[in-house]
Amino acid sequence: MADYKLDNVVASMGLTEDQKKHIIEQSIREEREEIVNQALSFIENIYVHLPLKQAKNAIDPIKRLKLLKYRLVKMNELDFQREMIGIFTELRDLHTVYVPPMPYQSINFVLPFIVEEFYENNQRYYIVSHVNEDFEHESLEKGVIVTHWNGVPIERAIELNGLLTYASNDNTRRIHGLNSLTLRSGSKYLVPDEEWLYISYITKNQEHYEHRFQWQTWNLPENQAQTSNQVVPNLKAYGSLGVDFEATKLQKIKKSLFATNSKPDNQTFYENDFQWGIYNTSHGEFAYMRIHSFMIYDRQKFIQDLIRVLEQLPKDGLIIDVRGNSGGYIEAAEMMLQLFTANKIQPELFQFINTPTTLRLAPEPWRSSIERSIDTGAVYSSGYPIGGHAYYLDEINQYGRKYFGPTILITDALSYSTTDIFAAGFQDNDIGPIIGTSESTGAGGANVWEYYDLFHPLGYPVLPRNAQMRMAVKRAIRVGNHNGTPLEDSGVIPDYLHNMTRNDVLNGNVDLIEKAASILGTMKGLHHLPLEVF
């Protein structure tokens, strides 16, 4: 896929066809070499999880990239992009990705429905939970049970799909594999391998059907696609992101395709950065708060909005729900924790890998620690809070406790990055119990930097044709009872596991809320006791 501008320039030079072909091929080779060289430099010298991933996954991305440099001449455009994505996929890190150039960044592939999992009698099933309002079909509708995907049993199809994702552990790969059945980003998949799909399902009347579906394209405008794949540099927020950008983009597409006008029975209120309501359950009346994203640019306003709402809520208990939250700004998440405990919040710690390159990148106090590694031989720098500066502890504790009832947190395998860090802080600071609808959070334990954040201070060139890379640069280390434990690949293990029911999936998390309420019901009054009684 030669750049059309280059084609036009070459065409105007009065050269023979062989000369034109040679110039274009040489230019393409140089572009690809630049991409491979930058990937080599970043993974070898900056990527904080490289020792972990090499040991755990038995991979060698450095050797694979070096081999790729010698194969560039024989590769077509699609094969090159697939190989680059494949090398990054083997790292099993949703933070550390290669984003191919346009037009792949703007193209997405969708089916007109969503499939989710639920449990019944300890058996896992897969159900159509949402259908696009413009989609009409004689038998496929909300509530049908999917059994096979292209003739493959659905569990196996999800497992195979999961291997194509960046997700780090089996549980997270299953959820990402499930999501990619019906929604795929061109940034990751380029084009689907399947030209069409045969889906087998059982209706509510126990009738068996099989239907063929075509992928539909859902294209973001080029300026929106680039915005979805980049964060505009913000000096105040620089270096503080923890997010799965791809999941954030796909969530926006889901919301656009499957928005519904139906409202839950309880009254729900929407603020700029969260929603809240009050649930009447069989265990009493409890407050509910859903944080869909920590991509919050004004964290002071976010905290002040939270405080205003918390002062209105019932004090018998609060459910905080961060399922599907793919992350954002770490400071916003850590500042939120103070509102639910009388103790001073101890933030999670972050480390660089010790290399000459990270010495050039790292601010203080990490820089001094990296310098000392020349004498100590340490692999990682000392750990410091994400803010780095001495007053960060004061900043994330400046408001103190504002909600005085018991609090419970709900997570899932899509609670990623900054949301992993939020859940870890919730647990490490003994704020309350965690209910998981998955066996762990998304297991993304790092601070991610954009290519812009990396090439600008190092003086590297911009990648050709707006290709992008992202890299986990600082790893997150837990505190409290989990002191020193890395978050990456492990995530946060919940105190309670709730298997989603059919009623949850189709009727607004009814059983999940009842489960949370039942636990909060046993905690009533305990929040009036000294902390050590917990």
TIFIBA-506448 format. One record per residue (C-alpha): z, x, y; residue in three letters. Coordinates in steps of 0.1 Angstrom, whole numbers, padded with zeros to 4 digits, always signed. Example, Ala and Ser with C-alpha at 12.3 -4.5 7.8 and 13.67 -1.06 7.14 Angstrom:
// TIFIBA-506448
+0078+0123-0045ala +0071+0137-0011ser 
END
This chain:
// TIFIBA-506448
+0000+0000+0000met -0013+0022+0028ala -0002+0015+0064asp -0030-0006+0080tyr -0026+0013+0112lys -0033+0046+0094leu -0063+0030+0077asp -0077+0020+0112asn -0072+0055+0125val -0088+0072+0096val -0117+0047+0097ala -0125+0058+0133ser -0127+0095+0125met -0162+0096+0111gly -0151+0111+0078leu -0166+0107+0043thr -0149+0083+0019glu -0134+0111-0001asp -0119+0127+0030gln -0105+0093+0041lys -0090+0088+0007lys -0074+0123+0007his -0059+0118+0042ile -0044+0084+0033ile -0030+0097-0001glu -0015+0128+0016gln +0002+0106+0042ser +0016+0083+0015ile +0029+0112-0005arg +0046+0127+0026glu +0063+0093+0033glu +0075+0090-0003arg +0088+0126-0003glu +0107+0119+0029glu +0124+0089+0012ile +0132+0109-0019val +0145+0139+0000asn +0169+0117+0021gln +0181+0099-0010ala +0188+0133-0027leu +0207+0146+0003ser +0228+0115+0007phe +0237+0110-0029ile +0245+0146-0036glu +0264+0153-0004asn +0278+0120+0010ile +0281+0095-0018tyr +0318+0091-0024val +0317+0076-0059his +0292+0101-0074leu +0318+0118-0097pro +0331+0084-0109leu +0296+0069-0116lys +0283+0100-0133gln +0313+0101-0156ala +0315+0064-0163lys +0278+0055-0165asn +0265+0088-0180ala +0238+0091-0153ile +0222+0118-0133asp +0206+0104-0102pro +0201+0138-0087ile +0179+0150-0116lys +0161+0117-0117arg +0152+0120-0080leu +0140+0156-0084lys +0118+0145-0112leu +0104+0117-0091leu +0092+0142-0065lys +0068+0157-0091tyr +0054+0123-0101arg +0046+0109-0067leu +0008+0116-0068val +0003+0096-0099lys +0023+0066-0089met +0011+0034-0072asn +0032+0018-0045glu +0049-0008-0066leu +0058+0017-0093asp +0073+0041-0067phe +0094+0013-0052gln +0106+0002-0086arg +0116+0037-0095glu +0136+0041-0063met +0154+0008-0069ile +0160+0017-0105gly +0177+0050-0096ile +0201+0033-0072phe +0207+0004-0096thr +0220+0029-0122glu +0248+0037-0098leu +0262+0002-0103arg +0274+0000-0067asp +0265-0030-0045leu +0273-0008-0014his +0248+0019-0023thr +0213+0006-0023val +0177+0015-0014tyr +0159-0012+0006val +0121-0009+0003pro +0099-0012+0034pro +0083-0044+0047met +0071-0068+0035pro +0096-0067+0006tyr +0126-0071+0029gln +0113-0105+0042ser +0102-0121+0008ile +0126-0140-0014asn +0119-0160-0046phe +0137-0193-0052val +0139-0222-0076leu +0148-0257-0062pro +0182-0258-0079phe +0213-0237-0086ile +0230-0231-0119val +0268-0225-0121glu +0292-0220-0150glu +0321-0241-0162phe +0345-0243-0191tyr +0353-0271-0215glu +0375-0266-0246asn +0374-0228-0240asn +0336-0229-0242gln +0314-0217-0213arg +0285-0239-0202tyr +0259-0237-0175tyr +0252-0267-0153ile +0228-0275-0125val +0252-0279-0095ser +0229-0283-0066his +0193-0296-0062val +0171-0292-0031asn +0168-0326-0014glu +0130-0323-0014asp +0128-0317-0051phe +0119-0347-0073glu +0119-0345-0111his +0120-0371-0138glu +0148-0354-0157ser +0162-0323-0141leu +0189-0333-0118glu +0224-0324-0108lys +0247-0323-0138gly +0222-0313-0166val +0233-0285-0189ile +0210-0255-0192val +0207-0241-0227thr +0178-0216-0227his +0158-0196-0202trp +0123-0187-0212asn +0133-0194-0248gly +0163-0170-0246val +0198-0185-0251pro +0213-0188-0216ile +0242-0164-0222glu +0218-0137-0233arg +0194-0143-0204ala +0223-0140-0179ile +0234-0108-0196glu +0199-0093-0194leu +0196-0103-0158asn +0229-0088-0150gly +0217-0054-0161leu +0191-0055-0133leu +0218-0059-0106thr +0239-0033-0088tyr +0271-0049-0099ala +0297-0025-0113ser +0315-0042-0142asn +0307-0067-0169asp +0324-0096-0153asn +0307-0091-0119thr +0273-0084-0135arg +0275-0117-0153arg +0280-0137-0121ile +0252-0118-0103his +0230-0122-0133gly +0237-0159-0132leu +0229-0162-0095asn +0196-0143-0099ser +0183-0169-0124leu +0173-0190-0095thr +0174-0169-0064leu +0160-0133-0060arg +0155-0110-0031ser +0123-0090-0027gly +0145-0062-0014ser +0158-0058-0050lys +0133-0074-0073tyr +0101-0067-0053leu +0082-0094-0073val +0095-0114-0103pro +0083-0102-0137asp +0079-0138-0148glu +0049-0157-0134glu +0066-0189-0145trp +0098-0200-0162leu +0105-0224-0191tyr +0139-0239-0188ile +0156-0259-0216ser +0183-0284-0207tyr +0203-0314-0218ile +0206-0345-0196thr +0237-0367-0192lys +0222-0390-0219asn +0221-0360-0243gln +0183-0359-0242glu +0167-0324-0247his +0140-0314-0223tyr +0120-0282-0215glu +0101-0278-0183his +0080-0251-0167arg +0089-0240-0132phe +0070-0218-0107gln +0088-0194-0084trp +0086-0205-0048gln +0086-0179-0020thr +0111-0183+0009trp +0102-0158+0036asn +0124-0147+0065leu +0107-0140+0097pro +0103-0102+0101glu +0129-0099+0129asn +0154-0119+0109gln +0148-0100+0077ala +0155-0067+0095gln +0186-0081+0111thr +0198-0092+0076ser +0193-0057+0063asn +0208-0039+0092gln +0239-0041+0114val +0233-0035+0151val +0253-0003+0159pro +0286-0013+0176asn +0307+0016+0187leu +0340-0005+0184lys +0331-0014+0148ala +0314+0019+0138tyr +0323+0030+0103gly +0345+0000+0095ser +0321-0021+0074leu +0327-0031+0038gly +0300-0056+0028val +0273-0065+0003asp +0244-0071+0027phe +0221-0086+0001glu +0247-0112-0010ala +0252-0121+0026thr +0215-0128+0030lys +0213-0148-0002leu +0242-0169+0009gln +0224-0179+0040lys +0193-0188+0020ile +0215-0209-0003lys +0230-0227+0026lys +0196-0234+0040ser +0181-0247+0008leu +0210-0267-0005phe +0229-0279+0025ala +0244-0313+0019thr +0256-0340+0041asn +0283-0351+0017ser +0319-0344+0027lys +0350-0338+0005pro +0376-0366+0004asp +0400-0345+0025asn +0393-0340+0062gln +0377-0306+0068thr +0375-0288+0102phe +0352-0259+0111tyr +0360-0231+0134glu +0336-0203+0143asn +0347-0180+0114asp +0365-0203+0089phe +0371-0238+0078gln +0404-0256+0071trp +0418-0288+0059gly +0447-0305+0042ile +0447-0316+0006tyr +0468-0344-0008asn +0475-0334-0044thr +0497-0347-0072ser +0521-0318-0063his +0523-0326-0026gly +0504-0320+0006glu +0491-0285+0011phe +0470-0267+0037ala +0437-0251+0028tyr +0417-0224+0045met +0383-0210+0035arg +0371-0177+0048ile +0334-0174+0040his +0328-0140+0056ser +0346-0112+0073phe +0315-0104+0093met +0336-0111+0124ile +0327-0092+0156tyr +0356-0103+0178asp +0386-0099+0155arg +0412-0106+0183gln +0396-0140+0188lys +0395-0146+0151phe +0432-0139+0147ile +0441-0160+0177gln +0420-0189+0163asp +0438-0185+0130leu +0472-0186+0147ile +0463-0218+0166arg +0453-0235+0134val +0482-0222+0113leu +0507-0237+0138glu +0493-0271+0130gln +0494-0269+0092leu +0520-0282+0067pro +0546-0256+0059lys +0550-0265+0022asp +0522-0241+0012gly +0488-0227+0022leu +0458-0220-0001ile +0435-0192+0012ile +0401-0193-0005asp +0378-0162-0003val +0354-0170-0031arg +0319-0159-0024gly +0330-0138+0006asn +0308-0107+0004ser +0328-0088+0030gly +0324-0076+0066gly +0347-0057+0090tyr +0377-0042+0073ile +0400-0044+0104glu +0395-0082+0107ala +0407-0086+0071ala +0436-0063+0073glu +0447-0078+0106met +0448-0113+0090met +0474-0103+0064leu +0502-0099+0089gln +0502-0137+0096leu +0517-0145+0062phe +0545-0120+0057thr +0576-0108+0076ala +0570-0073+0063asn +0549-0047+0082lys +0515-0046+0066ile +0506-0013+0048gln +0468-0009+0049pro +0447+0004+0021glu +0437+0041+0024leu +0403+0057+0026phe +0390+0090+0014gln +0358+0110+0019phe +0343+0133-0008ile +0347+0169+0003asn +0314+0185+0012thr +0299+0205+0041pro +0279+0173+0050thr +0310+0150+0052thr +0327+0177+0073leu +0300+0172+0099arg +0302+0134+0096leu +0339+0127+0094ala +0361+0120+0124pro +0397+0130+0126glu +0421+0129+0107pro +0397+0132+0077trp +0379+0162+0092arg +0410+0184+0091ser +0417+0174+0055ser +0381+0182+0045ile +0384+0216+0061glu +0416+0223+0041arg +0397+0215+0008ser +0380+0249+0011ile +0413+0264+0002asp +0427+0236-0020thr +0395+0228-0040gly +0403+0191-0038ala +0375+0167-0046val +0386+0141-0021tyr +0401+0142+0014ser +0435+0129+0021ser +0437+0091+0024gly +0441+0074+0058tyr +0438+0038+0070pro +0403+0027+0080ile +0412+0028+0117gly +0421+0065+0114gly +0440+0066+0147his +0478+0066+0149ala +0480+0032+0165tyr +0461+0013+0138tyr +0493+0003+0121leu +0505-0013+0153asp +0472-0030+0158glu +0472-0047+0124ile +0508-0058+0129asn +0507-0068+0166gln +0511-0106+0160tyr +0536-0107+0131gly +0541-0136+0108arg +0528-0170+0120lys +0528-0191+0088tyr +0562-0195+0072phe +0554-0214+0040gly +0543-0199+0007pro +0507-0187+0005thr +0483-0183-0025ile +0449-0167-0026leu +0418-0178-0046ile +0393-0151-0055thr +0362-0147-0077asp +0338-0120-0088ala +0317-0125-0056leu +0348-0116-0034ser +0335-0082-0026tyr +0341-0051-0005ser +0362-0060+0025thr +0373-0091+0006thr +0383-0068-0023asp +0404-0049+0003ile +0419-0081+0017phe +0429-0092-0019ala +0443-0058-0026ala +0463-0059+0006gly +0475-0094-0002phe +0488-0082-0036gln +0500-0047-0025asp +0521-0062+0003asn +0536-0089-0019asp +0524-0118+0002ile +0519-0142-0027gly +0502-0148-0060pro +0464-0147-0066ile +0444-0172-0086ile +0410-0159-0098gly +0381-0179-0111thr +0369-0146-0125ser +0389-0118-0142glu +0387-0096-0111ser +0373-0095-0076thr +0339-0080-0071gly +0352-0044-0075ala +0336-0029-0044gly +0361-0003-0032gly +0345+0014-0003ala +0335+0016+0033asn +0297+0013+0035val +0276+0031+0062trp +0240+0022+0072glu +0213+0049+0072tyr +0215+0047+0110tyr +0252+0058+0109asp +0242+0087+0087leu +0209+0101+0100phe +0219+0099+0137his +0248+0123+0136pro +0231+0146+0111leu +0198+0147+0130gly +0177+0133+0101tyr +0144+0114+0108pro +0140+0077+0106val +0128+0066+0071leu +0091+0057+0069pro +0080+0021+0074arg +0115+0009+0081asn +0128+0016+0046ala +0166+0016+0045gln +0195+0031+0025met +0231+0023+0025arg +0259+0044+0011met +0295+0041+0001ala +0309+0069+0022val +0347+0064+0021lys +0364+0051-0010arg +0394+0027-0009ala +0427+0036-0025ile +0454+0011-0030arg +0490+0012-0018val +0523-0005-0028gly +0528-0010-0066asn +0492+0001-0072his +0496+0032-0051asn +0467+0057-0056gly +0445+0034-0077thr +0408+0033-0066pro +0394-0002-0060leu +0359+0007-0071glu +0348-0007-0105asp +0383-0022-0111ser +0387-0047-0083gly +0419-0068-0080val +0432-0085-0111ile +0445-0120-0103pro +0480-0132-0113asp +0465-0164-0127tyr +0431-0171-0142leu +0415-0205-0137his +0383-0213-0156asn +0362-0236-0134met +0358-0271-0149thr +0328-0295-0147arg +0349-0315-0122asn +0353-0284-0101asp +0316-0276-0100val +0304-0311-0093leu +0333-0325-0073asn +0345-0300-0048gly +0369-0277-0067asn +0393-0306-0076val +0410-0290-0106asp +0411-0256-0089leu +0430-0270-0059ile +0454-0289-0083glu +0461-0256-0101lys +0468-0238-0068ala +0490-0267-0056ala +0510-0267-0089ser +0519-0230-0083ile +0527-0236-0046leu +0549-0265-0057gly +0571-0242-0077thr +0574-0219-0046met +0586-0246-0022lys +0618-0234-0004gly +0615-0198-0018leu +0600-0186+0015his +0633-0193+0032his +0650-0167+0010leu +0652-0130+0017pro +0621-0111+0006leu +0638-0092-0022glu +0645-0125-0041val +0607-0129-0048phe 
END
